[in-house]
Amino acid sequence: MYQIALCDDETTELAKTEKMLNNYQKYHMEMDFKIESFKSVNELLRVTREENYMPDLLLLDIYMPEKLGIAAAKELRAMGNNSRLVFLTTSKEHALDAFGVEASQYLVKPIQEKKLFSILDKLLKELEEERRKYLLLKIDGKIHRIAIHDIVYCEAQKKNQCLQLSDGTTSILRMTMKEIWEMLSCYDEFVRVGISYIVNLEHLKSLNAQEMKMDNETVLFLPRGSYQTLREKYFQYYCETD
């Protein structure tokens, strides 16, 4: 599912843009959209602050009563919001400012459906490719984008899970091991080891019947009876990716 947010104080423009998005989805039935509309930039900022709201794509009007969209975008970025950002406006006056908040596009009203569709094609393709390489995980109350390659292993610790990254960072996830495995099982490099570990084979340095040593020098002891299966999966992965 892709979450798309619209923020425009002009009700008519908001409705037009939302209709275009609905039309786009009709031509892309394989995509699932959830569209949220905001008539106030302050409401968008409040929801972001209180609910850690971070849509995949944000279409934001620049000229609004409370504050300019550029200023709002700076606040969103400061809160860790990394949504793809498209500015909607009646003037090109602030076009250069858009680069300062990493905007993906700057559209001048009246928006042409064909132009919007072209931008959606580009940005949604980028998002799809990115989703194959990153996970969005909630850590310490904030959404973090974690590169798949950076995950060394995940270890169950009672009701929480401990995620170990290649830079030495350790994060506690308030998720079940099953939920994490559902996110990682589509990647060939990850393997479930017993009920306590999910291991990234790319970071496996050595393996014997008692333990596995990761490339960050961490030693993980193997559950009884797991060695043969892990060994086979490792060689299968190595041969297929070599």
N, C-alpha and C positions, 0 to 999 in steps of 0.2 A: 504493500500500500504506500502511496505517495501522499504526504500531507502538504496541501497548498494553502497559503494564507493570502488574503486580499485585505488591503487597508486603504480606504479612500473615504473622505468625508462627504463626497458627493454621491448620494444614494443612486442616482441614475447611472453614473459611471460604474459604480460598484456592481449594479445589476447587469450592465452590459458585459463587463469583464467576466463575471461569473457565468453568464450565458455562453461566452466564447469558450471558457474552460469546459463546460458541459458538452459543447459541440465537439471539442477536441477529443473528449473521452469516447464519444460515439464512434469516432474513427479509430480508436485504440482500445477496443473492448478488453484486450489482454491486460490493461493497466487498471488498477483500482485506485481511485482518487478519494480523498476526504478534503473537502473545501471548507475553510473557516473564513468568514467575512467580519471585518472590523470597521466601524464607522468613525472610530476615534483612535488616534495614534497612542494616546495615553492608556486606552484600554488594552491595546496590543502590548505595550510595555508592562502593564500590570500583570497580565496573564503570563508573559514571559518570566517576569520576576518571581511571581508567586507559584507558578505551576511548572517552571522550567520548560516552557513551551518552545519547541524548536522545529518548525515545519521544514520540509525538504526544500520548498521554494516559497519565497515571499515576494508578492507584487505590491509595491509600496508607492503611494502617491507622494510627491514632494511637497506640494503646497497645501498645508492643512492648518486650521486655526490654532491648534495648541503649539505646534512647533514644526519646523521644516523636516521633511522626511530624511534629509541628510543627517540632521542632528539626532533624530530618532534612531537611525541606522548605527550611528556611533555608540549610542547607549546599548543597543542590542549586541553589538560586537563586544563591548566592554563586559557584558553579562555572559559572554561565551557563546552567543548565538552565531552559528556558522552557516545559516541557511543561504542557499543560492538567492541572490537579491536582484530583482528587476525593478527599476524606478519607472513610475508612470507620471507624466507631467505634461503641462501645456507649453512649456518653454525649455529651451536648451541651455538656459543661463547657468545651471549648476552641473552641467555635464562633466566638467573636469573634477568637481568635488566627488563624483561618484567613484572615482578610482581610489579615493582615500578610504573607502569603506568596502573595498573589494566587491563592487557591484558587477554583476554578470552582464547587464544590459541596461540601456537607457531608452525608453520608448516615449515618443512624443504623441500626445493625444491629438485628434481622435485615433485610437488604436485600430489598426487594420488586422482583421482576423488572420489573414495569410501571414503577416509578419509575426504575430504572436505565436502562431502554430510552428513557424520555423524556429523560433527561439525555444519553444517547449521541446521540439524534437531534439535540439542540441543539448539543452540542460538535462532533460530526462535520460538521454543516452549517457551523459557524463555521470549522473547519479547511479545509473544501473551498473556502470563499470566500477564506480567507487564502492558500491555495496558488495561487490565481489572481493574487495580487498580490505574492507574495514568493517568493524562492528561498532554500533552505537550502544554504549553501556552506561548505566547510571551508577556513578561512583561518588560517594559523599554528597548526595543530593543534586549532583550536576551531571549532565550528559557529556560523556567523553567519547571521542572518536579514536578507536584503537586499531592500529594496523594489524592485520592477520599475522603477518610475518614476525611481528614483535612479541607475540604471545609464545612464551616458552612452555608453560604448563599451567594447569588449573588444579587445585587441590581442595577436596572437601574438608571443611572444618566445622563440624556440627551442623548448624542450620545455615551457615554462610559458606561462601567459596572464596578461596584465596587465589588471585590471578597474579602470576609472576611474569614480568615483561623483561625483554632482553637488556633494557637499560638499568636493570636492578630494581625497578619500581615494583612494589607489591601493593595490590589493591584488594579490598574486601568487597565482594559482591553479595548483595542480599537477594540471591536467586538460588534456585535448586540446581543441583548438578544436571538434572534432566533438562531444565530450561537452557542451560549453557550448551549442553551437548546438542540440542536441537538447532542451535545457532551455528555450531562448528562442524557438525557431522557431514555437511555438504562439501567440506574441504578435505581433499585426499590426505593432506599432511597430518591431520589430527586423528588420534586413535584413543579409544577409551581403555584404560587400564584398571581393571577391577571396578570397584564402586567409588574409589577415592581420587582417581586421577584422570585428567584428559591431557595428553602429551602431544606436543608439536614435533613430529619426526624430523623436521628440518634442524631442530636444536638438540637432537639426541647425539651425544658424542661417543658413548660406548654402552655396551649392554652385556650382562651375563645372567645366569640363572637366579641371582639374588638381588641385583640392583641395576638401575639405569643411571648413567651419569649424563647430565645435560651440559651444553657448551658454556653455561655460566658457572660451571663447577658444582652445581647442586647435585646431590646424590639422593635418588628416590628409591626406596626399597620396594621390590616387586611383591604383589600379593601372591599367595601360594597358587600355583597352577597357571599363572598368567604368562610365564616366560615364552613358551613355545608359540602361542598365538601372537604375542607381540613381535617376536623374532620374524615370523612369517609375514606379518603386515609391514614390518620395516623393510624387508628385502623386496617385497612386492612393490612398495612405494619407491624404493631406490631404483629398481629395474625399470619401472614405468616412467620415471622422471629423469633418468640418466640421459 
